[in-house]
Amino acid sequence: MTEDEAIRRLRAAGCVFAEDEAAVLTGVAAGGPELAALVERRCAGEPLEQVVGFADFGGVRVRLRPGVFVPRLRSELLVEVAVEEAGRHPAPLVVDLCCGSGALGLAVREKVSGVCLHVADLDPAAVACAEENLGENVHRGDLFDALPAELTGRIDVLLANVPYVATRHIPFLPAEARDHEPRTALDGGDDGLTVFRAVLAGAGTWLAPGGLLLSEVTEAQVEAAIAAVAGNGLTPAVVTDDDRDARVITARR
Ligand SMILES: C[S@@+](CC[C@H](N)C(=O)[O-])C[C@H]1O[C@@H](n2cnc3c(N)ncnc32)[C@H](O)[C@@H]1O
């Protein structure tokens, strides 16, 4: 398959950015037969990042695997807030809980010197992917259960881009997410805040005094998220970026 043929095939499958995507796919394919195989995966609805095996996020190139959550552009706001916070410490301990590919932690580690980074996820595919991206301090398990005990009470910056889609909204997600990202990466329970509340419940114990938890929420969740933070004895704040349709709730110990 040639690049022109790839453009035509992608267009016929309804791909809006057929030229751009054909260029990316051509760039990674070793030859015509491989390009044809990649184009077919994309036409079947697999996210481009999973097909090519990487995503460019927050200034870093992150390796991705099929079935691993694709980091979203809006989550760069989480990275920006985390970088600012981590930059206040000479040797910050940063944890990326619910790390998926490890994209957020990797981006922070690239931007702030002296960072000690630990990441964790429940999903073995995500953990394997994060290991490829980060090399060390990658843990598997349920939220804080995954972390080494010696991090207790020492975390300066706790990134937790948890699943936060309300269960009833899952059917309305784009097919790329519904069909190619695990439900555990998306479903945040009744109001989308179930996993966030579980993180909050442990945050007071795991954060250092003055440490900061950061999580992404939707506009509709902001009020309930603020109440949940305050209810756990932490100090809430919200950072918003309308251009990226991004909202970060922070909770300071
Ligand atoms: C929305 S994705 C975010 C991934 C990554 N932080 C990012 O922004 O690209 C949520 C991640 O949380 C993980 N996850 C869900 N429930 C979890 C739990 N109880 N403990 C640890 N990880 C969990 C999923 O496997 C998934 O990788």
The ligand as a Gaussian input file, in Angstrom:
#p B3LYP/6-31G(d) Opt

LIG

0 1
 C       -8.217000       7.559000      32.997000
 S       -6.942000       6.344000      32.984000
 C       -5.555000       7.431000      33.209000
 C       -4.233000       6.844000      32.813000
 C       -3.073000       7.839000      32.873000
 N       -2.961000       8.434000      34.185000
 C       -3.261000       8.927000      31.837000
 O       -3.731000      10.023000      32.164000
 O       -2.931000       8.673000      30.672000
 C       -7.181000       5.584000      34.556000
 C       -6.214000       4.477000      34.937000
 O       -6.564000       4.057000      36.269000
 C       -6.343000       2.675000      36.388000
 N       -7.147000       2.212000      37.528000
 C       -8.479000       2.107000      37.636000
 N       -8.833000       1.695000      38.863000
 C       -7.682000       1.537000      39.566000
 C       -7.382000       1.146000      40.909000
 N       -8.355000       0.821000      41.770000
 N       -6.095000       1.092000      41.290000
 C       -5.091000       1.424000      40.420000
 N       -5.313000       1.809000      39.134000
 C       -6.595000       1.863000      38.720000
 C       -6.759000       2.116000      35.046000
 O       -6.177000       0.841000      34.826000
 C       -6.233000       3.214000      34.092000
 O       -4.945000       2.914000      33.630000

